[in-house]
Amino acid sequence: MQSLQGDTWVAQFSEIEGILGCRLPPAARRCAAWWSHEPTHFLVKAWLRAGWHVKDVDMPGRSVTFRRFPSHV
């Protein structure tokens, strides 16, 4: 994620799984709240450390829009 250009990234769940090399937890596919900024799991910590936050989750479209923190642009 750090190497991405621009300040917005729309990622399909399948794309995220490809980067991770494993499937997302079932809750990530069922509940938009899973994508919140509550740092209770390693994935939230990872994208926050990389300078990104979740701007929007499209559950029917199975995608997440990440936005880069201004200090990381």
CHARMM internal coordinates of N, CA and C (Angstrom, degrees):
IC EDIT
DIST 1 N 1 CA 1.4436
DIST 1 CA 1 C 1.5233
ANGL 1 N 1 CA 1 C 111.77
DIST 1 C 2 N 1.3126
ANGL 1 CA 1 C 2 N 116.33
DIHE 1 N 1 CA 1 C 2 N -31.32
DIST 2 N 2 CA 1.4598
ANGL 1 C 2 N 2 CA 118.69
DIHE 1 CA 1 C 2 N 2 CA -178.21
DIST 2 CA 2 C 1.5120
ANGL 2 N 2 CA 2 C 111.80
DIHE 1 C 2 N 2 CA 2 C -66.44
DIST 2 C 3 N 1.3164
ANGL 2 CA 2 C 3 N 117.74
DIHE 2 N 2 CA 2 C 3 N -27.29
DIST 3 N 3 CA 1.4589
ANGL 2 C 3 N 3 CA 120.31
DIHE 2 CA 2 C 3 N 3 CA -177.14
DIST 3 CA 3 C 1.5285
ANGL 3 N 3 CA 3 C 113.15
DIHE 2 C 3 N 3 CA 3 C -85.49
DIST 3 C 4 N 1.3202
ANGL 3 CA 3 C 4 N 117.86
DIHE 3 N 3 CA 3 C 4 N -5.09
DIST 4 N 4 CA 1.4650
ANGL 3 C 4 N 4 CA 120.68
DIHE 3 CA 3 C 4 N 4 CA 179.66
DIST 4 CA 4 C 1.5191
ANGL 4 N 4 CA 4 C 110.57
DIHE 3 C 4 N 4 CA 4 C -67.56
DIST 4 C 5 N 1.3181
ANGL 4 CA 4 C 5 N 115.63
DIHE 4 N 4 CA 4 C 5 N 143.56
DIST 5 N 5 CA 1.4622
ANGL 4 C 5 N 5 CA 121.19
DIHE 4 CA 4 C 5 N 5 CA 176.78
DIST 5 CA 5 C 1.5341
ANGL 5 N 5 CA 5 C 108.45
DIHE 4 C 5 N 5 CA 5 C -90.93
DIST 5 C 6 N 1.3090
ANGL 5 CA 5 C 6 N 116.84
DIHE 5 N 5 CA 5 C 6 N 152.70
DIST 6 N 6 CA 1.4551
ANGL 5 C 6 N 6 CA 121.02
DIHE 5 CA 5 C 6 N 6 CA 178.24
DIST 6 CA 6 C 1.5114
ANGL 6 N 6 CA 6 C 111.91
DIHE 5 C 6 N 6 CA 6 C 86.43
DIST 6 C 7 N 1.3163
ANGL 6 CA 6 C 7 N 114.69
DIHE 6 N 6 CA 6 C 7 N 178.42
DIST 7 N 7 CA 1.4601
ANGL 6 C 7 N 7 CA 118.91
DIHE 6 CA 6 C 7 N 7 CA -175.38
DIST 7 CA 7 C 1.5214
ANGL 7 N 7 CA 7 C 113.42
DIHE 6 C 7 N 7 CA 7 C -112.06
DIST 7 C 8 N 1.3339
ANGL 7 CA 7 C 8 N 117.76
DIHE 7 N 7 CA 7 C 8 N 2.67
DIST 8 N 8 CA 1.4651
ANGL 7 C 8 N 8 CA 121.74
DIHE 7 CA 7 C 8 N 8 CA 178.46
DIST 8 CA 8 C 1.5198
ANGL 8 N 8 CA 8 C 109.10
DIHE 7 C 8 N 8 CA 8 C -134.84
DIST 8 C 9 N 1.3267
ANGL 8 CA 8 C 9 N 115.55
DIHE 8 N 8 CA 8 C 9 N 139.47
DIST 9 N 9 CA 1.4543
ANGL 8 C 9 N 9 CA 121.70
DIHE 8 CA 8 C 9 N 9 CA 177.63
DIST 9 CA 9 C 1.5147
ANGL 9 N 9 CA 9 C 108.57
DIHE 8 C 9 N 9 CA 9 C -138.00
DIST 9 C 10 N 1.3201
ANGL 9 CA 9 C 10 N 117.07
DIHE 9 N 9 CA 9 C 10 N 118.66
DIST 10 N 10 CA 1.4615
ANGL 9 C 10 N 10 CA 122.11
DIHE 9 CA 9 C 10 N 10 CA 174.20
DIST 10 CA 10 C 1.5217
ANGL 10 N 10 CA 10 C 106.68
DIHE 9 C 10 N 10 CA 10 C -98.27
DIST 10 C 11 N 1.3189
ANGL 10 CA 10 C 11 N 115.63
DIHE 10 N 10 CA 10 C 11 N 116.49
DIST 11 N 11 CA 1.4607
ANGL 10 C 11 N 11 CA 121.12
DIHE 10 CA 10 C 11 N 11 CA -175.05
DIST 11 CA 11 C 1.5187
ANGL 11 N 11 CA 11 C 110.39
DIHE 10 C 11 N 11 CA 11 C -119.68
DIST 11 C 12 N 1.3098
ANGL 11 CA 11 C 12 N 115.78
DIHE 11 N 11 CA 11 C 12 N 130.99
DIST 12 N 12 CA 1.4604
ANGL 11 C 12 N 12 CA 121.25
DIHE 11 CA 11 C 12 N 12 CA 172.33
DIST 12 CA 12 C 1.5312
ANGL 12 N 12 CA 12 C 108.13
DIHE 11 C 12 N 12 CA 12 C -71.82
DIST 12 C 13 N 1.3227
ANGL 12 CA 12 C 13 N 116.40
DIHE 12 N 12 CA 12 C 13 N 148.82
DIST 13 N 13 CA 1.4623
ANGL 12 C 13 N 13 CA 119.58
DIHE 12 CA 12 C 13 N 13 CA 176.51
DIST 13 CA 13 C 1.5272
ANGL 13 N 13 CA 13 C 110.25
DIHE 12 C 13 N 13 CA 13 C -52.91
DIST 13 C 14 N 1.3237
ANGL 13 CA 13 C 14 N 116.91
DIHE 13 N 13 CA 13 C 14 N -42.30
DIST 14 N 14 CA 1.4703
ANGL 13 C 14 N 14 CA 120.98
DIHE 13 CA 13 C 14 N 14 CA -178.88
DIST 14 CA 14 C 1.5364
ANGL 14 N 14 CA 14 C 111.37
DIHE 13 C 14 N 14 CA 14 C -62.90
DIST 14 C 15 N 1.3183
ANGL 14 CA 14 C 15 N 117.07
DIHE 14 N 14 CA 14 C 15 N -35.10
DIST 15 N 15 CA 1.4685
ANGL 14 C 15 N 15 CA 120.86
DIHE 14 CA 14 C 15 N 15 CA 177.48
DIST 15 CA 15 C 1.5249
ANGL 15 N 15 CA 15 C 110.56
DIHE 14 C 15 N 15 CA 15 C -66.13
DIST 15 C 16 N 1.3244
ANGL 15 CA 15 C 16 N 115.95
DIHE 15 N 15 CA 15 C 16 N -41.95
DIST 16 N 16 CA 1.4672
ANGL 15 C 16 N 16 CA 120.50
DIHE 15 CA 15 C 16 N 16 CA 178.15
DIST 16 CA 16 C 1.5234
ANGL 16 N 16 CA 16 C 109.66
DIHE 15 C 16 N 16 CA 16 C -63.29
DIST 16 C 17 N 1.3307
ANGL 16 CA 16 C 17 N 116.68
DIHE 16 N 16 CA 16 C 17 N -41.95
DIST 17 N 17 CA 1.4615
ANGL 16 C 17 N 17 CA 120.38
DIHE 16 CA 16 C 17 N 17 CA 178.03
DIST 17 CA 17 C 1.5292
ANGL 17 N 17 CA 17 C 111.14
DIHE 16 C 17 N 17 CA 17 C -62.74
DIST 17 C 18 N 1.3220
ANGL 17 CA 17 C 18 N 116.64
DIHE 17 N 17 CA 17 C 18 N -36.61
DIST 18 N 18 CA 1.4624
ANGL 17 C 18 N 18 CA 119.85
DIHE 17 CA 17 C 18 N 18 CA 177.10
DIST 18 CA 18 C 1.5135
ANGL 18 N 18 CA 18 C 112.16
DIHE 17 C 18 N 18 CA 18 C -63.66
DIST 18 C 19 N 1.3167
ANGL 18 CA 18 C 19 N 116.35
DIHE 18 N 18 CA 18 C 19 N -39.91
DIST 19 N 19 CA 1.4660
ANGL 18 C 19 N 19 CA 121.20
DIHE 18 CA 18 C 19 N 19 CA 178.23
DIST 19 CA 19 C 1.5223
ANGL 19 N 19 CA 19 C 110.23
DIHE 18 C 19 N 19 CA 19 C -67.05
DIST 19 C 20 N 1.3335
ANGL 19 CA 19 C 20 N 115.60
DIHE 19 N 19 CA 19 C 20 N -41.86
DIST 20 N 20 CA 1.4609
ANGL 19 C 20 N 20 CA 120.62
DIHE 19 CA 19 C 20 N 20 CA -178.54
DIST 20 CA 20 C 1.5211
ANGL 20 N 20 CA 20 C 113.16
DIHE 19 C 20 N 20 CA 20 C -73.34
DIST 20 C 21 N 1.3284
ANGL 20 CA 20 C 21 N 115.05
DIHE 20 N 20 CA 20 C 21 N -29.91
DIST 21 N 21 CA 1.4495
ANGL 20 C 21 N 21 CA 119.41
DIHE 20 CA 20 C 21 N 21 CA -175.11
DIST 21 CA 21 C 1.5202
ANGL 21 N 21 CA 21 C 112.96
DIHE 20 C 21 N 21 CA 21 C 79.07
DIST 21 C 22 N 1.3154
ANGL 21 CA 21 C 22 N 116.62
DIHE 21 N 21 CA 21 C 22 N 17.72
DIST 22 N 22 CA 1.4618
ANGL 21 C 22 N 22 CA 121.94
DIHE 21 CA 21 C 22 N 22 CA 177.35
DIST 22 CA 22 C 1.5307
ANGL 22 N 22 CA 22 C 108.83
DIHE 21 C 22 N 22 CA 22 C -157.14
DIST 22 C 23 N 1.3255
ANGL 22 CA 22 C 23 N 115.24
DIHE 22 N 22 CA 22 C 23 N 166.51
DIST 23 N 23 CA 1.4651
ANGL 22 C 23 N 23 CA 119.69
DIHE 22 CA 22 C 23 N 23 CA 179.95
DIST 23 CA 23 C 1.5222
ANGL 23 N 23 CA 23 C 110.45
DIHE 22 C 23 N 23 CA 23 C -76.62
DIST 23 C 24 N 1.3124
ANGL 23 CA 23 C 24 N 115.58
DIHE 23 N 23 CA 23 C 24 N 148.85
DIST 24 N 24 CA 1.4561
ANGL 23 C 24 N 24 CA 120.55
DIHE 23 CA 23 C 24 N 24 CA 171.96
DIST 24 CA 24 C 1.5281
ANGL 24 N 24 CA 24 C 108.79
DIHE 23 C 24 N 24 CA 24 C -67.01
DIST 24 C 25 N 1.3196
ANGL 24 CA 24 C 25 N 117.31
DIHE 24 N 24 CA 24 C 25 N 154.13
DIST 25 N 25 CA 1.4603
ANGL 24 C 25 N 25 CA 118.93
DIHE 24 CA 24 C 25 N 25 CA 175.99
DIST 25 CA 25 C 1.5370
ANGL 25 N 25 CA 25 C 110.20
DIHE 24 C 25 N 25 CA 25 C -61.34
DIST 25 C 26 N 1.3267
ANGL 25 CA 25 C 26 N 118.28
DIHE 25 N 25 CA 25 C 26 N 149.65
DIST 26 N 26 CA 1.4643
ANGL 25 C 26 N 26 CA 120.60
DIHE 25 CA 25 C 26 N 26 CA 179.45
DIST 26 CA 26 C 1.5304
ANGL 26 N 26 CA 26 C 113.19
DIHE 25 C 26 N 26 CA 26 C -52.64
DIST 26 C 27 N 1.3211
ANGL 26 CA 26 C 27 N 117.75
DIHE 26 N 26 CA 26 C 27 N -35.63
DIST 27 N 27 CA 1.4682
ANGL 26 C 27 N 27 CA 121.07
DIHE 26 CA 26 C 27 N 27 CA -179.46
DIST 27 CA 27 C 1.5289
ANGL 27 N 27 CA 27 C 111.91
DIHE 26 C 27 N 27 CA 27 C -61.97
DIST 27 C 28 N 1.3208
ANGL 27 CA 27 C 28 N 117.57
DIHE 27 N 27 CA 27 C 28 N -29.42
DIST 28 N 28 CA 1.4682
ANGL 27 C 28 N 28 CA 121.03
DIHE 27 CA 27 C 28 N 28 CA 179.75
DIST 28 CA 28 C 1.5198
ANGL 28 N 28 CA 28 C 111.15
DIHE 27 C 28 N 28 CA 28 C -66.64
DIST 28 C 29 N 1.3146
ANGL 28 CA 28 C 29 N 116.96
DIHE 28 N 28 CA 28 C 29 N -26.95
DIST 29 N 29 CA 1.4628
ANGL 28 C 29 N 29 CA 121.95
DIHE 28 CA 28 C 29 N 29 CA 179.73
DIST 29 CA 29 C 1.5264
ANGL 29 N 29 CA 29 C 112.67
DIHE 28 C 29 N 29 CA 29 C -90.34
DIST 29 C 30 N 1.3316
ANGL 29 CA 29 C 30 N 116.94
DIHE 29 N 29 CA 29 C 30 N -16.10
DIST 30 N 30 CA 1.4611
ANGL 29 C 30 N 30 CA 121.18
DIHE 29 CA 29 C 30 N 30 CA -177.14
DIST 30 CA 30 C 1.5180
ANGL 30 N 30 CA 30 C 114.53
DIHE 29 C 30 N 30 CA 30 C -102.65
DIST 30 C 31 N 1.3131
ANGL 30 CA 30 C 31 N 117.15
DIHE 30 N 30 CA 30 C 31 N -28.17
DIST 31 N 31 CA 1.4670
ANGL 30 C 31 N 31 CA 120.05
DIHE 30 CA 30 C 31 N 31 CA -166.98
DIST 31 CA 31 C 1.5373
ANGL 31 N 31 CA 31 C 111.24
DIHE 30 C 31 N 31 CA 31 C -135.79
DIST 31 C 32 N 1.3119
ANGL 31 CA 31 C 32 N 116.12
DIHE 31 N 31 CA 31 C 32 N 117.74
DIST 32 N 32 CA 1.4721
ANGL 31 C 32 N 32 CA 120.57
DIHE 31 CA 31 C 32 N 32 CA 179.27
DIST 32 CA 32 C 1.5255
ANGL 32 N 32 CA 32 C 111.69
DIHE 31 C 32 N 32 CA 32 C -61.14
DIST 32 C 33 N 1.3247
ANGL 32 CA 32 C 33 N 116.84
DIHE 32 N 32 CA 32 C 33 N -29.05
DIST 33 N 33 CA 1.4659
ANGL 32 C 33 N 33 CA 119.96
DIHE 32 CA 32 C 33 N 33 CA -179.26
DIST 33 CA 33 C 1.5219
ANGL 33 N 33 CA 33 C 112.24
DIHE 32 C 33 N 33 CA 33 C -63.23
DIST 33 C 34 N 1.3337
ANGL 33 CA 33 C 34 N 117.20
DIHE 33 N 33 CA 33 C 34 N -22.83
DIST 34 N 34 CA 1.4594
ANGL 33 C 34 N 34 CA 120.41
DIHE 33 CA 33 C 34 N 34 CA 177.72
DIST 34 CA 34 C 1.5219
ANGL 34 N 34 CA 34 C 110.49
DIHE 33 C 34 N 34 CA 34 C -58.32
DIST 34 C 35 N 1.3131
ANGL 34 CA 34 C 35 N 116.86
DIHE 34 N 34 CA 34 C 35 N -29.81
DIST 35 N 35 CA 1.4650
ANGL 34 C 35 N 35 CA 122.44
DIHE 34 CA 34 C 35 N 35 CA -176.86
DIST 35 CA 35 C 1.5269
ANGL 35 N 35 CA 35 C 112.59
DIHE 34 C 35 N 35 CA 35 C -85.74
DIST 35 C 36 N 1.3220
ANGL 35 CA 35 C 36 N 117.46
DIHE 35 N 35 CA 35 C 36 N 7.73
DIST 36 N 36 CA 1.4692
ANGL 35 C 36 N 36 CA 120.97
DIHE 35 CA 35 C 36 N 36 CA -178.92
DIST 36 CA 36 C 1.5249
ANGL 36 N 36 CA 36 C 110.34
DIHE 35 C 36 N 36 CA 36 C -65.75
DIST 36 C 37 N 1.2816
ANGL 36 CA 36 C 37 N 115.56
DIHE 36 N 36 CA 36 C 37 N 176.44
DIST 37 N 37 CA 1.4655
ANGL 36 C 37 N 37 CA 120.85
DIHE 36 CA 36 C 37 N 37 CA -177.24
DIST 37 CA 37 C 1.5163
ANGL 37 N 37 CA 37 C 112.41
DIHE 36 C 37 N 37 CA 37 C -92.93
DIST 37 C 38 N 1.3071
ANGL 37 CA 37 C 38 N 116.35
DIHE 37 N 37 CA 37 C 38 N 15.70
DIST 38 N 38 CA 1.4576
ANGL 37 C 38 N 38 CA 120.43
DIHE 37 CA 37 C 38 N 38 CA 175.27
DIST 38 CA 38 C 1.5249
ANGL 38 N 38 CA 38 C 107.94
DIHE 37 C 38 N 38 CA 38 C -72.02
DIST 38 C 39 N 1.3252
ANGL 38 CA 38 C 39 N 117.47
DIHE 38 N 38 CA 38 C 39 N 110.13
DIST 39 N 39 CA 1.4704
ANGL 38 C 39 N 39 CA 119.14
DIHE 38 CA 38 C 39 N 39 CA -173.78
DIST 39 CA 39 C 1.5267
ANGL 39 N 39 CA 39 C 113.18
DIHE 38 C 39 N 39 CA 39 C -77.08
DIST 39 C 40 N 1.3350
ANGL 39 CA 39 C 40 N 115.82
DIHE 39 N 39 CA 39 C 40 N 61.96
DIST 40 N 40 CA 1.4620
ANGL 39 C 40 N 40 CA 119.46
DIHE 39 CA 39 C 40 N 40 CA -179.06
DIST 40 CA 40 C 1.5225
ANGL 40 N 40 CA 40 C 111.99
DIHE 39 C 40 N 40 CA 40 C -98.32
DIST 40 C 41 N 1.2940
ANGL 40 CA 40 C 41 N 117.94
DIHE 40 N 40 CA 40 C 41 N -8.69
DIST 41 N 41 CA 1.4604
ANGL 40 C 41 N 41 CA 119.51
DIHE 40 CA 40 C 41 N 41 CA 177.63
DIST 41 CA 41 C 1.5221
ANGL 41 N 41 CA 41 C 109.89
DIHE 40 C 41 N 41 CA 41 C -135.80
DIST 41 C 42 N 1.3164
ANGL 41 CA 41 C 42 N 114.50
DIHE 41 N 41 CA 41 C 42 N 159.88
DIST 42 N 42 CA 1.4638
ANGL 41 C 42 N 42 CA 120.12
DIHE 41 CA 41 C 42 N 42 CA -171.24
DIST 42 CA 42 C 1.5213
ANGL 42 N 42 CA 42 C 113.24
DIHE 41 C 42 N 42 CA 42 C -62.12
DIST 42 C 43 N 1.3265
ANGL 42 CA 42 C 43 N 119.29
DIHE 42 N 42 CA 42 C 43 N -29.91
DIST 43 N 43 CA 1.4642
ANGL 42 C 43 N 43 CA 119.96
DIHE 42 CA 42 C 43 N 43 CA -177.76
DIST 43 CA 43 C 1.5200
ANGL 43 N 43 CA 43 C 111.95
DIHE 42 C 43 N 43 CA 43 C -67.40
DIST 43 C 44 N 1.3361
ANGL 43 CA 43 C 44 N 117.27
DIHE 43 N 43 CA 43 C 44 N -42.55
DIST 44 N 44 CA 1.4724
ANGL 43 C 44 N 44 CA 119.92
DIHE 43 CA 43 C 44 N 44 CA 177.35
DIST 44 CA 44 C 1.5183
ANGL 44 N 44 CA 44 C 109.32
DIHE 43 C 44 N 44 CA 44 C -60.42
DIST 44 C 45 N 1.3122
ANGL 44 CA 44 C 45 N 116.50
DIHE 44 N 44 CA 44 C 45 N -46.09
DIST 45 N 45 CA 1.4673
ANGL 44 C 45 N 45 CA 120.48
DIHE 44 CA 44 C 45 N 45 CA 178.98
DIST 45 CA 45 C 1.5244
ANGL 45 N 45 CA 45 C 110.95
DIHE 44 C 45 N 45 CA 45 C -58.91
DIST 45 C 46 N 1.3292
ANGL 45 CA 45 C 46 N 116.37
DIHE 45 N 45 CA 45 C 46 N -38.99
DIST 46 N 46 CA 1.4657
ANGL 45 C 46 N 46 CA 120.61
DIHE 45 CA 45 C 46 N 46 CA -177.71
DIST 46 CA 46 C 1.5173
ANGL 46 N 46 CA 46 C 111.62
DIHE 45 C 46 N 46 CA 46 C -65.27
DIST 46 C 47 N 1.3419
ANGL 46 CA 46 C 47 N 118.67
DIHE 46 N 46 CA 46 C 47 N -48.06
DIST 47 N 47 CA 1.4623
ANGL 46 C 47 N 47 CA 117.64
DIHE 46 CA 46 C 47 N 47 CA -177.39
DIST 47 CA 47 C 1.5285
ANGL 47 N 47 CA 47 C 111.90
DIHE 46 C 47 N 47 CA 47 C -73.46
DIST 47 C 48 N 1.3324
ANGL 47 CA 47 C 48 N 117.60
DIHE 47 N 47 CA 47 C 48 N -29.14
DIST 48 N 48 CA 1.4621
ANGL 47 C 48 N 48 CA 119.25
DIHE 47 CA 47 C 48 N 48 CA 175.25
DIST 48 CA 48 C 1.5321
ANGL 48 N 48 CA 48 C 110.51
DIHE 47 C 48 N 48 CA 48 C -67.55
DIST 48 C 49 N 1.3278
ANGL 48 CA 48 C 49 N 117.27
DIHE 48 N 48 CA 48 C 49 N -43.23
DIST 49 N 49 CA 1.4746
ANGL 48 C 49 N 49 CA 121.10
DIHE 48 CA 48 C 49 N 49 CA 177.45
DIST 49 CA 49 C 1.5191
ANGL 49 N 49 CA 49 C 111.19
DIHE 48 C 49 N 49 CA 49 C -62.12
DIST 49 C 50 N 1.3219
ANGL 49 CA 49 C 50 N 116.33
DIHE 49 N 49 CA 49 C 50 N -34.14
DIST 50 N 50 CA 1.4655
ANGL 49 C 50 N 50 CA 120.57
DIHE 49 CA 49 C 50 N 50 CA -179.80
DIST 50 CA 50 C 1.5314
ANGL 50 N 50 CA 50 C 111.68
DIHE 49 C 50 N 50 CA 50 C -78.15
DIST 50 C 51 N 1.3350
ANGL 50 CA 50 C 51 N 117.42
DIHE 50 N 50 CA 50 C 51 N -4.22
DIST 51 N 51 CA 1.4607
ANGL 50 C 51 N 51 CA 120.67
DIHE 50 CA 50 C 51 N 51 CA 175.39
DIST 51 CA 51 C 1.5170
ANGL 51 N 51 CA 51 C 114.80
DIHE 50 C 51 N 51 CA 51 C 94.07
DIST 51 C 52 N 1.3272
ANGL 51 CA 51 C 52 N 118.32
DIHE 51 N 51 CA 51 C 52 N 20.16
DIST 52 N 52 CA 1.4570
ANGL 51 C 52 N 52 CA 122.10
DIHE 51 CA 51 C 52 N 52 CA -177.90
DIST 52 CA 52 C 1.5238
ANGL 52 N 52 CA 52 C 110.57
DIHE 51 C 52 N 52 CA 52 C -119.99
DIST 52 C 53 N 1.3221
ANGL 52 CA 52 C 53 N 115.82
DIHE 52 N 52 CA 52 C 53 N 153.05
DIST 53 N 53 CA 1.4583
ANGL 52 C 53 N 53 CA 120.95
DIHE 52 CA 52 C 53 N 53 CA 170.61
DIST 53 CA 53 C 1.5194
ANGL 53 N 53 CA 53 C 108.23
DIHE 52 C 53 N 53 CA 53 C -134.48
DIST 53 C 54 N 1.3199
ANGL 53 CA 53 C 54 N 115.98
DIHE 53 N 53 CA 53 C 54 N 157.74
DIST 54 N 54 CA 1.4603
ANGL 53 C 54 N 54 CA 121.01
DIHE 53 CA 53 C 54 N 54 CA -179.87
DIST 54 CA 54 C 1.5269
ANGL 54 N 54 CA 54 C 108.41
DIHE 53 C 54 N 54 CA 54 C -80.98
DIST 54 C 55 N 1.3193
ANGL 54 CA 54 C 55 N 114.86
DIHE 54 N 54 CA 54 C 55 N 122.24
DIST 55 N 55 CA 1.4562
ANGL 54 C 55 N 55 CA 121.37
DIHE 54 CA 54 C 55 N 55 CA 178.29
DIST 55 CA 55 C 1.5282
ANGL 55 N 55 CA 55 C 110.65
DIHE 54 C 55 N 55 CA 55 C -91.59
DIST 55 C 56 N 1.3458
ANGL 55 CA 55 C 56 N 116.54
DIHE 55 N 55 CA 55 C 56 N -38.95
DIST 56 N 56 CA 1.4570
ANGL 55 C 56 N 56 CA 120.78
DIHE 55 CA 55 C 56 N 56 CA -176.29
DIST 56 CA 56 C 1.5205
ANGL 56 N 56 CA 56 C 109.65
DIHE 55 C 56 N 56 CA 56 C -156.17
DIST 56 C 57 N 1.3240
ANGL 56 CA 56 C 57 N 115.05
DIHE 56 N 56 CA 56 C 57 N 148.82
DIST 57 N 57 CA 1.4641
ANGL 56 C 57 N 57 CA 121.38
DIHE 56 CA 56 C 57 N 57 CA 174.96
DIST 57 CA 57 C 1.5198
ANGL 57 N 57 CA 57 C 107.43
DIHE 56 C 57 N 57 CA 57 C -124.54
DIST 57 C 58 N 1.3073
ANGL 57 CA 57 C 58 N 115.88
DIHE 57 N 57 CA 57 C 58 N 127.52
DIST 58 N 58 CA 1.4644
ANGL 57 C 58 N 58 CA 122.42
DIHE 57 CA 57 C 58 N 58 CA 177.43
DIST 58 CA 58 C 1.5235
ANGL 58 N 58 CA 58 C 107.09
DIHE 57 C 58 N 58 CA 58 C -109.31
DIST 58 C 59 N 1.3300
ANGL 58 CA 58 C 59 N 116.09
DIHE 58 N 58 CA 58 C 59 N 90.87
DIST 59 N 59 CA 1.4595
ANGL 58 C 59 N 59 CA 120.32
DIHE 58 CA 58 C 59 N 59 CA -176.56
DIST 59 CA 59 C 1.5289
ANGL 59 N 59 CA 59 C 111.99
DIHE 58 C 59 N 59 CA 59 C -62.68
DIST 59 C 60 N 1.3501
ANGL 59 CA 59 C 60 N 119.93
DIHE 59 N 59 CA 59 C 60 N -47.27
DIST 60 N 60 CA 1.4752
ANGL 59 C 60 N 60 CA 118.42
DIHE 59 CA 59 C 60 N 60 CA 178.71
DIST 60 CA 60 C 1.5372
ANGL 60 N 60 CA 60 C 112.30
DIHE 59 C 60 N 60 CA 60 C -62.00
DIST 60 C 61 N 1.3315
ANGL 60 CA 60 C 61 N 117.17
DIHE 60 N 60 CA 60 C 61 N -36.98
DIST 61 N 61 CA 1.4615
ANGL 60 C 61 N 61 CA 121.55
DIHE 60 CA 60 C 61 N 61 CA 179.65
DIST 61 CA 61 C 1.5126
ANGL 61 N 61 CA 61 C 113.35
DIHE 60 C 61 N 61 CA 61 C -84.56
DIST 61 C 62 N 1.3415
ANGL 61 CA 61 C 62 N 116.75
DIHE 61 N 61 CA 61 C 62 N -4.64
DIST 62 N 62 CA 1.4683
ANGL 61 C 62 N 62 CA 122.83
DIHE 61 CA 61 C 62 N 62 CA 179.82
DIST 62 CA 62 C 1.5221
ANGL 62 N 62 CA 62 C 112.41
DIHE 61 C 62 N 62 CA 62 C 52.33
DIST 62 C 63 N 1.3475
ANGL 62 CA 62 C 63 N 113.97
DIHE 62 N 62 CA 62 C 63 N 52.03
DIST 63 N 63 CA 1.4645
ANGL 62 C 63 N 63 CA 118.47
DIHE 62 CA 62 C 63 N 63 CA 178.13
DIST 63 CA 63 C 1.5212
ANGL 63 N 63 CA 63 C 110.46
DIHE 62 C 63 N 63 CA 63 C -142.17
DIST 63 C 64 N 1.3111
ANGL 63 CA 63 C 64 N 114.20
DIHE 63 N 63 CA 63 C 64 N 160.51
DIST 64 N 64 CA 1.4625
ANGL 63 C 64 N 64 CA 122.37
DIHE 63 CA 63 C 64 N 64 CA 178.70
DIST 64 CA 64 C 1.5142
ANGL 64 N 64 CA 64 C 107.79
DIHE 63 C 64 N 64 CA 64 C -130.30
DIST 64 C 65 N 1.3146
ANGL 64 CA 64 C 65 N 116.51
DIHE 64 N 64 CA 64 C 65 N 135.76
DIST 65 N 65 CA 1.4591
ANGL 64 C 65 N 65 CA 120.88
DIHE 64 CA 64 C 65 N 65 CA 173.85
DIST 65 CA 65 C 1.5183
ANGL 65 N 65 CA 65 C 107.80
DIHE 64 C 65 N 65 CA 65 C -102.23
DIST 65 C 66 N 1.3154
ANGL 65 CA 65 C 66 N 115.28
DIHE 65 N 65 CA 65 C 66 N 119.06
DIST 66 N 66 CA 1.4578
ANGL 65 C 66 N 66 CA 122.03
DIHE 65 CA 65 C 66 N 66 CA 176.17
DIST 66 CA 66 C 1.5225
ANGL 66 N 66 CA 66 C 108.63
DIHE 65 C 66 N 66 CA 66 C -100.45
DIST 66 C 67 N 1.3028
ANGL 66 CA 66 C 67 N 116.06
DIHE 66 N 66 CA 66 C 67 N 147.45
DIST 67 N 67 CA 1.4634
ANGL 66 C 67 N 67 CA 121.94
DIHE 66 CA 66 C 67 N 67 CA 176.23
DIST 67 CA 67 C 1.5220
ANGL 67 N 67 CA 67 C 107.20
DIHE 66 C 67 N 67 CA 67 C -126.80
DIST 67 C 68 N 1.3181
ANGL 67 CA 67 C 68 N 115.32
DIHE 67 N 67 CA 67 C 68 N 134.99
DIST 68 N 68 CA 1.4698
ANGL 67 C 68 N 68 CA 120.55
DIHE 67 CA 67 C 68 N 68 CA -179.88
DIST 68 CA 68 C 1.5262
ANGL 68 N 68 CA 68 C 109.82
DIHE 67 C 68 N 68 CA 68 C -76.57
DIST 68 C 69 N 1.3187
ANGL 68 CA 68 C 69 N 116.43
DIHE 68 N 68 CA 68 C 69 N 139.41
DIST 69 N 69 CA 1.4539
ANGL 68 C 69 N 69 CA 120.31
DIHE 68 CA 68 C 69 N 69 CA 173.57
DIST 69 CA 69 C 1.5228
ANGL 69 N 69 CA 69 C 108.26
DIHE 68 C 69 N 69 CA 69 C -64.50
DIST 69 C 70 N 1.3262
ANGL 69 CA 69 C 70 N 118.61
DIHE 69 N 69 CA 69 C 70 N 140.23
DIST 70 N 70 CA 1.4776
ANGL 69 C 70 N 70 CA 120.93
DIHE 69 CA 69 C 70 N 70 CA -175.80
DIST 70 CA 70 C 1.5189
ANGL 70 N 70 CA 70 C 114.12
DIHE 69 C 70 N 70 CA 70 C -53.55
DIST 70 C 71 N 1.3160
ANGL 70 CA 70 C 71 N 118.85
DIHE 70 N 70 CA 70 C 71 N -34.23
DIST 71 N 71 CA 1.4667
ANGL 70 C 71 N 71 CA 120.67
DIHE 70 CA 70 C 71 N 71 CA -177.96
DIST 71 CA 71 C 1.5179
ANGL 71 N 71 CA 71 C 113.08
DIHE 70 C 71 N 71 CA 71 C -70.95
DIST 71 C 72 N 1.3473
ANGL 71 CA 71 C 72 N 118.04
DIHE 71 N 71 CA 71 C 72 N -10.22
DIST 72 N 72 CA 1.4625
ANGL 71 C 72 N 72 CA 121.46
DIHE 71 CA 71 C 72 N 72 CA -178.07
DIST 72 CA 72 C 1.5252
ANGL 72 N 72 CA 72 C 112.70
DIHE 71 C 72 N 72 CA 72 C -104.32
DIST 72 C 73 N 1.3229
ANGL 72 CA 72 C 73 N 118.24
DIHE 72 N 72 CA 72 C 73 N 3.91
DIST 73 N 73 CA 1.4782
ANGL 72 C 73 N 73 CA 120.97
DIHE 72 CA 72 C 73 N 73 CA -177.22
DIST 73 CA 73 C 1.5041
ANGL 73 N 73 CA 73 C 109.21
DIHE 72 C 73 N 73 CA 73 C -77.98
END
COOR INIT
IC SEED 1 N 1 CA 1 C
IC BUILD
